[in-house]
Amino acid sequence: MTPVSKSEGRLIAVVGPSGVGKDSVMVGLQSVMPSVHLVRRVITRAPELSGEDYDAVSESQFDALVEEGAFAVHWRAHGLHYGIPITVKYQLGKDTDCLVNFSRKALTQAAGIFPRLVVLNITAKPETLAHRLAARARETEEEISKRLAQADKPLPSGLKVINLANDGPLSQTIARGAVLLQPVSL
């Protein structure tokens, strides 16, 4: 395992099922923890869709970026390609904690790359997820059903995981999350 510098920030991989509010929680956490850097993902998704702030690219552009080594981690999910820019390593090297919307299936790979990986696992009740997915109007009913069926997939073992429920008011979730993510003083 790579030795960890005391001046290296944590990569905080935010995971959870579709509709759990990952992006809203991340923006809220960054507002109350301004030293945290929000990582902007690269996605093969149309640029005009609502939700997170991301860089939209075509599949051929994404493939070229992979070949160029532009990503620290990349994966495919829900018919799209997602990439975490390699520049995240620069931010971490400045002792900056970085929040990034992540995929559960890419966590094992990330753990081998980022020694101070922390997983913020956001959860919500099935009825909360169903309501939020329908409200964002990005998926068909069939796609929503598939996403709900995958909602309770387990996380890989051996990771440092912080669980955060997001069923109530967003402000309360953000306040709890900020407390949970505060670095422990030694």
Phi, psi and omega per residue, in radians:
M1 nan 2.509 -3.132
T2 -1.226 2.316 3.089
P3 -1.118 2.535 -3.088
V4 -1.738 2.209 3.055
S5 -1.303 2.471 3.108
K6 -1.153 -0.296 -3.106
S7 -1.727 0.257 3.136
E8 -1.654 2.345 3.115
G9 -1.303 2.977 3.107
R10 -1.656 2.427 2.930
L11 -1.557 2.021 -3.140
I12 -1.773 1.771 -3.105
A13 -1.477 1.953 -3.105
V14 -1.588 2.074 -3.121
V15 -2.214 2.859 3.106
G16 2.737 2.878 -3.110
P17 -1.174 2.773 3.071
S18 -0.971 2.351 3.110
G19 1.581 -0.021 -3.093
V20 -1.352 -0.276 3.106
G21 1.709 0.482 -3.097
K22 -0.952 -0.884 -3.073
D23 -1.132 -0.721 3.118
S24 -1.115 -0.734 3.119
V25 -1.137 -0.739 -3.131
M26 -1.086 -0.806 3.126
V27 -1.090 -0.732 3.118
G28 -1.122 -0.734 3.112
L29 -1.107 -0.718 3.136
Q30 -1.142 -0.550 3.137
S31 -1.232 -0.553 3.122
V32 -1.686 -0.175 3.091
M33 -2.273 1.245 -2.983
P34 -1.074 -0.291 3.119
S35 -1.364 -0.189 3.125
V36 -1.389 2.385 -3.140
H37 -1.702 2.229 3.036
L38 -1.503 2.142 -3.133
V39 -1.491 2.273 3.130
R40 -1.627 2.066 -3.118
R41 -1.410 2.798 3.002
V42 -1.856 2.235 -3.032
I43 -2.398 2.503 3.044
T44 -1.499 1.036 -3.137
R45 -2.164 2.602 3.108
A46 -0.987 2.442 -3.051
P47 -1.206 -0.360 -3.043
E48 -1.537 -0.005 -3.123
L49 -1.296 2.534 -3.132
S50 -1.347 3.036 -3.126
G51 2.011 -2.405 -3.074
E52 -1.199 2.823 3.041
D53 -1.504 2.048 -3.056
Y54 -2.505 2.902 3.044
D55 -1.715 2.055 -3.126
A56 -1.528 2.322 3.082
V57 -2.426 2.810 3.038
S58 -1.376 2.923 3.099
E59 -1.074 -0.696 3.141
S60 -1.168 -0.650 3.073
Q61 -1.140 -0.718 3.133
F62 -1.083 -0.811 3.130
D63 -1.025 -0.708 3.112
A64 -1.124 -0.702 3.106
L65 -1.123 -0.676 3.072
V66 -1.054 -0.837 -3.140
E67 -1.044 -0.614 -3.133
E68 -1.377 -0.113 -3.114
G69 1.315 0.518 -3.072
A70 -1.342 -0.189 -3.069
F71 -2.034 2.447 2.985
A72 -1.320 -0.650 3.128
V73 -2.582 2.517 3.027
H74 -2.581 2.733 -3.105
W75 -2.753 3.002 3.078
R76 -2.112 2.337 3.094
A77 -2.722 2.518 3.072
H78 0.935 0.610 3.098
G79 1.356 0.136 -3.126
L80 -2.152 2.811 3.034
H81 -1.846 2.425 -3.135
Y82 -2.216 2.435 3.109
G83 -2.395 2.462 3.042
I84 -1.771 2.015 -3.078
P85 -0.997 2.509 3.134
I86 -1.060 -0.385 -3.140
T87 -1.088 -0.240 3.078
V88 -1.059 -0.532 3.135
K89 -1.146 -0.588 3.070
Y90 -1.102 -0.825 3.131
Q91 -1.064 -0.795 3.131
L92 -1.077 -0.672 3.132
G93 -1.140 -0.324 3.082
K94 -1.596 0.275 -3.102
D95 1.101 0.605 3.117
T96 -1.817 2.200 3.016
D97 -1.276 2.404 -3.092
C98 -2.120 2.227 3.062
L99 -1.689 2.279 3.131
V100 -2.517 2.364 3.059
N101 -1.217 2.143 -2.964
F102 -2.222 2.962 3.057
S103 -1.859 2.402 3.100
R104 -0.990 -0.636 -3.066
K105 -1.308 -0.206 3.107
A106 -1.744 0.026 -3.071
L107 -1.156 -0.697 -3.133
T108 -1.093 -0.758 3.089
Q109 -1.072 -0.773 -3.125
A110 -1.102 -0.648 3.141
A111 -1.078 -0.553 3.098
G112 -1.342 -0.290 -3.089
I113 -1.769 -0.640 -3.038
F114 -2.020 1.776 -3.071
P115 -1.078 -0.458 -3.121
R116 -1.834 0.613 3.120
L117 -1.141 2.313 3.016
V118 -2.217 2.363 3.127
V119 -1.814 2.101 3.025
L120 -1.718 1.793 -3.075
N121 -1.634 1.843 -3.113
I122 -1.603 2.309 -3.101
T123 -2.159 2.848 3.025
A124 -2.803 2.751 3.111
K125 -1.153 2.653 -3.136
P126 -0.947 -0.700 -3.129
E127 -1.180 -0.569 3.071
T128 -1.151 -0.790 3.135
L129 -1.068 -0.816 -3.112
A130 -1.038 -0.772 3.136
H131 -1.083 -0.801 -3.109
R132 -1.172 -0.715 3.128
L133 -1.094 -0.741 3.119
A134 -1.138 -0.675 -3.092
A135 -1.190 -0.538 -3.109
R136 -1.395 -0.243 2.990
A137 0.939 0.653 3.089
R138 -1.785 -0.356 -3.055
E139 -2.116 2.714 3.032
T140 -1.338 2.967 3.089
E141 -1.035 -0.687 3.115
E142 -1.112 -0.744 3.111
E143 -1.143 -0.665 3.093
I144 -1.098 -0.764 3.117
S145 -1.042 -0.732 3.116
K146 -1.117 -0.744 3.140
R147 -1.136 -0.698 3.119
L148 -1.149 -0.616 3.117
A149 -1.152 -0.435 -3.135
Q150 -1.663 -0.007 -2.976
A151 -1.069 -0.540 -3.068
D152 -1.859 0.490 3.070
K153 -1.026 2.398 -3.140
P154 -1.290 2.729 3.058
L155 -1.507 2.695 3.057
P156 -1.052 2.627 -3.141
S157 -1.397 2.846 3.060
G158 1.472 0.136 -3.122
L159 -1.779 2.669 3.014
K160 -1.410 1.966 -3.040
V161 -2.082 2.343 3.011
I162 -2.012 2.138 -3.141
N163 -1.673 2.394 -3.102
L164 -2.450 2.000 3.122
A165 -1.390 2.421 3.137
N166 -2.257 1.100 3.097
D167 -1.811 -0.439 -3.082
G168 -1.711 -2.680 3.129
P169 -1.062 2.392 -3.115
L170 -1.011 -0.666 -3.120
S171 -1.048 -0.653 3.114
Q172 -1.220 -0.697 3.098
T173 -1.075 -0.782 -3.132
I174 -1.104 -0.766 3.130
A175 -1.067 -0.778 3.109
R176 -1.128 -0.736 -3.141
G177 -1.082 -0.743 -3.140
A178 -1.079 -0.726 3.104
V179 -1.112 -0.777 -3.111
L180 -1.141 -0.549 -3.079
L181 -1.577 -0.149 -3.130
Q182 -1.050 2.298 3.126
P183 -1.073 2.506 3.099
V184 -1.413 2.251 3.097
S185 -1.414 2.381 3.125
L186 -1.798 nan nan
